[in-house]
């Protein structure tokens, strides 16, 4: 761990530039899901408790370097005040004389929210001059936006080189969870990778087979691997042109000592709709007009047995068409098994990715996982073994 945390910084009386992700959904001016705001509240409260003055840096939407009032962060002030239980002031820019005056006037116990960093086109170009303008507002930089850490932007990378820098509480939790899952995990390590396409997760699969003991492949991806093994998949979602690539991954996994677990039986229907008539068949007996929508009970039993024998689990993607009942059965049951093992202290479980979070929430298992990342792209790039610029900058 080359990065510092808030505990390593002298914050008393200091203006702390806190990069956060508050890119929350808004309908008719009302925040419909404040999860991301709630998750940064611990950093804000700890800075205030240490005598610091939090100044929030954030982007919102994709304004493309133009000032667009519907993407102004000003509309989040009431929600932020409720989450932080303190007064939140607003500056109409993230640089310049007005922002500097607002930062200078900030009183103990108050929070300052700066306007959308992406109103400046230079933000996404990691422009050093824009970063310098932001840095003039604070004395300490704290990055609490792991979800933006895979982007080298002025407010995530360049600025970290200009001020004493550290990770916020959410960033710290993300990094510690990820390190425990793949950096220095307890073995055996199992990964679950699902989703529609092999082509979008080639780097992920290539990295995982070098690091995990068991790799469970589900969803539409599994069908592509069944095709690579010469098995029929009917009209199932599958990237047939990727079969040679999938075969290569199977060979590399075998050479690396990583066991790839594919469905041995499948749930097959003729329509992609909830409660469609379906049957359970061996994986090599999908009819020509059949559509594989979930892993079968024998496959689930094998997955659960692997979970039982594992110490660490990392999960990205569902095992079937989890959005349609009853084709969410394997995903829900496996998730609940992982949750029970985690609750019993037998498994460290880390999950991330949009569909993954939705599936685990739907199953009721999410609350018992060791850690669930809401970071999306940053979580995937970390799983792929890539260096995240926003994290690397904290190591300077």
C-alpha positions in Angstrom: 0.0 0.0 0.0 1.8 3.1 -1.3 -1.0 5.5 -0.7 -1.9 7.5 2.5 -5.3 7.7 4.1 -7.0 10.6 6.0 -5.5 9.2 9.2 -2.0 10.0 7.9 -2.8 13.7 7.1 -2.8 16.8 9.3 -6.2 18.3 8.5 -6.7 20.7 11.4 -7.6 24.1 9.9 -6.8 22.9 6.4 -8.9 23.2 3.3 -9.3 19.7 2.0 -10.1 19.2 -1.7 -12.2 16.0 -1.7 -12.8 14.4 -5.1 -16.1 12.5 -4.9 -18.5 10.7 -7.2 -22.0 12.2 -6.7 -23.1 11.4 -10.3 -26.6 10.4 -9.0 -29.8 9.9 -10.9 -32.2 12.9 -10.9 -35.8 13.0 -12.1 -37.6 16.4 -12.1 -34.9 17.9 -9.9 -35.2 15.1 -7.3 -32.4 12.7 -6.5 -34.0 9.2 -6.9 -31.0 7.2 -5.5 -28.6 8.8 -3.0 -26.4 5.8 -2.5 -23.3 7.4 -3.8 -23.8 10.5 -1.7 -24.3 8.4 1.5 -21.1 6.5 0.7 -18.9 9.6 0.8 -20.5 11.0 4.0 -17.9 9.2 6.2 -15.0 11.1 4.6 -16.8 14.4 4.9 -17.6 13.8 8.6 -14.1 12.6 9.4 -12.5 15.7 7.7 -14.9 17.9 9.7 -14.1 16.0 13.0 -10.4 16.5 12.4 -10.9 20.3 12.0 -10.6 20.3 8.2 -12.8 22.2 5.8 -14.1 19.9 3.0 -14.3 21.3 -0.5 -16.0 18.9 -2.9 -14.8 18.4 -6.5 -17.1 16.3 -8.7 -18.3 15.8 -12.2 -21.9 15.3 -13.2 -23.1 13.8 -16.5 -21.4 14.5 -19.8 -21.7 18.2 -20.5 -18.8 18.1 -23.0 -17.1 21.1 -21.7 -20.2 23.3 -21.9 -22.1 25.0 -19.0 -25.5 23.2 -18.9 -27.8 24.2 -16.1 -29.5 20.8 -16.0 -26.1 19.3 -15.1 -25.2 21.9 -12.4 -24.3 20.4 -9.1 -26.2 23.2 -7.3 -29.3 21.0 -7.5 -27.6 18.4 -5.2 -27.1 20.8 -2.3 -30.3 19.9 -0.3 -29.5 16.1 -0.6 -25.9 16.7 0.5 -27.0 18.8 3.5 -29.3 16.0 4.6 -26.5 13.4 4.2 -23.8 15.4 5.9 -26.1 17.0 8.5 -24.4 20.4 8.0 -24.5 23.5 5.9 -23.3 23.0 2.3 -22.3 26.2 0.3 -22.0 26.3 -3.5 -19.5 28.0 -5.8 -20.5 28.5 -9.4 -17.1 27.3 -10.7 -14.4 24.9 -9.7 -11.6 27.4 -10.4 -11.2 31.2 -10.5 -11.6 34.2 -8.2 -15.2 33.3 -7.1 -14.3 29.8 -6.1 -11.1 31.0 -4.3 -13.1 33.6 -2.4 -15.7 30.9 -1.4 -12.9 28.6 -0.3 -11.2 31.3 1.8 -14.5 32.2 3.4 -15.4 28.6 4.4 -16.0 28.3 8.2 -15.4 25.3 10.5 -18.2 22.9 10.2 -19.2 24.0 6.7 -18.8 22.2 3.4 -18.2 23.8 0.0 -19.5 22.2 -3.2 -17.7 23.3 -6.4 -19.5 23.4 -9.8 -19.2 20.5 -12.2 -15.6 19.9 -13.2 -16.7 18.8 -16.7 -18.0 22.2 -17.5 -14.4 22.7 -18.5 -13.3 20.8 -21.6 -9.8 20.6 -20.2 -10.9 18.4 -17.3 -11.1 15.2 -19.4 -7.7 16.1 -21.0 -5.9 16.0 -17.6 -4.9 19.6 -18.2 -2.2 20.7 -15.7 -3.3 24.3 -15.8 -6.9 23.4 -14.8 -5.5 21.2 -12.1 -3.4 24.0 -10.8 -6.4 26.3 -10.7 -8.2 23.6 -8.6 -5.2 23.1 -6.3 -5.2 26.8 -5.4 -8.4 26.2 -3.5 -7.0 23.7 -1.0 -4.1 22.6 1.0 -4.7 18.8 1.0 -6.1 16.6 -1.8 -8.2 13.6 -0.9 -9.6 11.3 -3.6 -12.7 9.4 -2.6 -13.9 8.6 -6.1 -12.6 5.1 -6.9 -15.3 4.9 -9.6 -13.5 7.7 -11.5 -10.0 6.4 -10.7 -9.6 4.7 -14.1 -9.7 8.1 -15.8 -6.7 10.4 -16.0 -8.5 13.7 -15.5 -7.4 17.0 -14.0 -9.4 16.4 -10.8 -8.3 12.8 -10.4 -4.7 12.6 -11.6 -2.9 15.9 -12.3 -4.1 17.5 -9.1 -2.8 14.7 -6.9 0.7 15.6 -7.9 0.3 19.2 -6.8 -0.8 18.8 -3.1 -0.3 16.4 -0.3 -2.6 13.6 -1.3 -4.5 10.7 0.3 -7.4 8.3 -0.2 -10.8 9.0 1.3 -12.7 6.4 3.3 -14.6 5.0 0.3 -11.5 4.8 -1.8 -9.6 3.2 1.1 -12.4 0.6 1.5 -12.4 -0.2 -2.2 -8.6 -0.6 -2.4 -8.4 -2.7 0.7 -11.2 -5.0 -0.5 -9.6 -5.4 -3.9 -6.2 -6.1 -2.5 -7.7 -8.8 -0.3 -9.5 -10.4 -3.3 -6.7 -10.5 -5.9 -3.6 -8.8 -4.5 -2.7 -11.0 -1.6 -5.8 -13.3 -1.2 -6.3 -16.3 0.9 -6.4 -19.4 -1.3 -8.2 -21.1 -2.9 -9.5 -18.2 -4.9 -12.7 -18.5 -7.1 -13.9 -15.9 -9.6 -17.4 -15.8 -11.1 -17.6 -14.0 -14.5 -20.9 -13.7 -16.3 -22.6 -11.5 -18.8 -23.4 -11.5 -22.4 -20.2 -11.4 -24.4 -16.7 -12.9 -24.2 -15.4 -10.1 -26.5 -16.0 -7.5 -23.8 -14.1 -9.4 -21.1 -11.1 -10.9 -22.9 -8.6 -8.9 -20.8 -10.5 -9.8 -17.7 -10.5 -13.5 -18.4 -6.8 -13.4 -19.4 -5.8 -11.8 -16.2 -8.0 -14.0 -13.9 -6.8 -17.3 -15.2 -3.3 -16.4 -14.1 -4.5 -15.5 -10.6 -7.4 -17.6 -9.5 -7.8 -21.4 -8.8 -11.3 -21.7 -10.2 -13.1 -19.6 -12.8 -16.9 -20.0 -13.0 -18.3 -18.7 -16.3 -22.0 -18.0 -16.7 -24.5 -16.1 -18.7 -24.3 -15.7 -22.5 -20.5 -16.0 -22.2 -20.8 -19.6 -21.1 -22.7 -20.4 -24.3 -19.7 -19.2 -26.4 -17.5 -21.6 -24.4 -19.9 -24.4 -25.0 -19.7 -23.7 -28.7 -15.9 -23.8 -28.5 -16.2 -27.3 -27.0 -18.4 -28.4 -29.9 -21.7 -28.5 -27.9 -25.0 -27.3 -29.4 -26.6 -24.1 -28.1 -29.6 -23.8 -30.4 -30.7 -20.1 -30.7 -29.0 -19.1 -27.5 -27.1 -15.8 -27.2 -23.5 -16.8 -28.1 -20.6 -15.2 -30.0 -19.9 -18.0 -32.4 -17.2 -16.1 -34.2 -15.3 -16.0 -30.8 -15.2 -19.8 -30.4 -11.5 -20.1 -31.3 -10.7 -17.3 -28.8 -12.7 -19.1 -26.2 -10.9 -22.4 -27.0 -7.6 -20.6 -26.5 -8.7 -19.3 -23.1 -9.6 -22.9 -22.1 -6.2 -24.1 -23.1 -4.4 -21.2 -21.3 -6.4 -21.9 -18.2 -5.4 -25.6 -18.2 -1.8 -24.7 -18.6 -2.0 -22.2 -15.7 -3.7 -24.7 -13.4 -6.9 -22.7 -13.3 -10.1 -24.9 -13.5 -12.8 -23.3 -15.7 -16.3 -24.4 -14.6 -18.9 -24.3 -17.3 -22.6 -25.5 -17.0 -23.0 -29.2 -17.1 -26.7 -28.9 -17.3 -28.8 -25.9 -18.6 -32.3 -24.4 -18.3 -33.7 -24.2 -21.8 -36.7 -22.2 -23.1 -38.0 -21.3 -26.6 -38.9 -17.7 -25.6 -36.9 -15.0 -23.9 -39.6 -13.9 -21.4 -40.5 -14.3 -17.8 -42.0 -17.7 -16.8 -41.6 -19.1 -20.3 -42.1 -22.8 -20.6 -38.7 -24.4 -19.9 -36.8 -27.7 -19.2 -33.6 -28.7 -17.7 -31.3 -30.6 -20.1 -27.7 -31.8 -20.1 -25.4 -29.2 -21.6 -24.9 -31.3 -24.7 -28.6 -31.7 -25.5 -29.9 -28.2 -26.3 -32.3 -28.5 -29.2 -32.0 -26.4 -32.3 -34.8 -24.1 -31.4 -33.8 -23.9 -27.7 -32.4 -21.0 -25.8 -30.2 -21.5 -22.8 -31.3 -19.0 -20.1 -29.7 -20.3 -16.9 -27.4 -22.9 -15.4 -29.1 -26.1 -14.1 -29.3 -27.7 -10.7 -26.2 -29.9 -11.2 -24.2 -26.9 -12.3 -25.3 -25.0 -9.2 -24.4 -27.9 -7.0 -20.9 -27.9 -8.5 -20.6 -24.1 -8.1 -21.7 -24.3 -4.4 -19.2 -27.1 -3.8 -16.4 -24.9 -5.2 -17.5 -22.0 -3.0 -17.4 -24.3 0.0 -13.8 -25.2 -0.7 -12.7 -21.5 -1.4 -11.4 -18.9 0.9 -11.8 -15.9 -1.5 -14.5 -15.1 -4.0 -14.6 -12.3 -6.6 -17.8 -11.9 -8.6 -18.6 -10.0 -11.8 -21.8 -10.9 -13.8 -24.8 -13.1 -13.4 -25.0 -16.8 -14.2 -28.2 -16.5 -16.3 -31.0 -14.2 -17.4 -31.4 -12.9 -13.9 -33.8 -10.2 -14.9 -36.4 -12.9 -15.8 -38.0 -15.3 -13.4 -37.4 -18.2 -13.0 -34.1 -17.8 -14.9 -32.6 -16.0 -11.9 -32.5 -19.2 -9.9 -28.8 -20.1 -10.3 -27.6 -16.6 -9.7 -29.8 -16.1 -6.6 -29.0 -19.5 -5.1 -25.2 -19.2 -5.7 -25.3 -15.6 -4.3 -27.1 -16.7 -1.2 -24.6 -19.6 -0.7 -21.7 -17.1 -1.0 -23.4 -14.8 1.5 -24.0 -17.6 4.0 -20.3 -18.7 3.8 -19.2 -15.0 4.2 -21.6 -14.6 7.2 -20.0 -17.7 8.8 -16.5 -16.2 8.4 -15.4 -18.9 5.9 -15.2 -16.7 2.8 -14.0 -13.3 1.7 -16.4 -12.2 -1.0 -16.0 -9.1 -3.2 -18.3 -8.2 -6.1 -18.7 -5.4 -8.5 -20.2 -4.3 -11.8 -23.7 -2.9 -12.6 -25.5 -6.1 -13.4 -23.8 -7.8 -10.5 -24.9 -5.3 -8.0 -28.5 -5.4 -9.3 -28.5 -9.2 -9.2 -27.1 -9.5 -5.7 -29.5 -6.9 -4.4 -32.4 -8.8 -6.0 -31.3 -12.1 -4.4 -31.1 -10.5 -1.0 -27.4 -11.6 -0.7 -25.7 -8.2 -1.1 -25.8 -7.3 2.6 -23.7 -10.3 3.6 -20.9 -10.0 1.0 -17.6 -8.7 2.4 -17.6 -5.8 -0.1 -19.7 -4.7 -3.1 -18.1 -2.1 -5.4 -20.4 0.3 -7.2 -17.4 1.5 -9.3 -18.3 -0.1 -12.6 -15.5 0.6 -15.1 -12.8 1.1 -12.5 -13.7 -2.2 -10.8 -13.5 -4.0 -14.2 -10.2 -2.4 -15.2 -8.7 -3.3 -11.8 -9.8 -6.9 -12.3 -8.2 -6.8 -15.7 -4.9 -6.0 -14.0 -4.6 -2.4 -15.3 -3.1 0.4 -13.4 -5.7 3.0 -12.4 -4.3 6.6 -12.9 -6.2 8.0 -10.0 -4.8 5.4 -7.7 -1.3 5.5 -9.1 -1.2 9.3 -8.6 -1.8 8.8 -4.8 1.4 6.8 -4.7 3.6 9.7 -5.7 
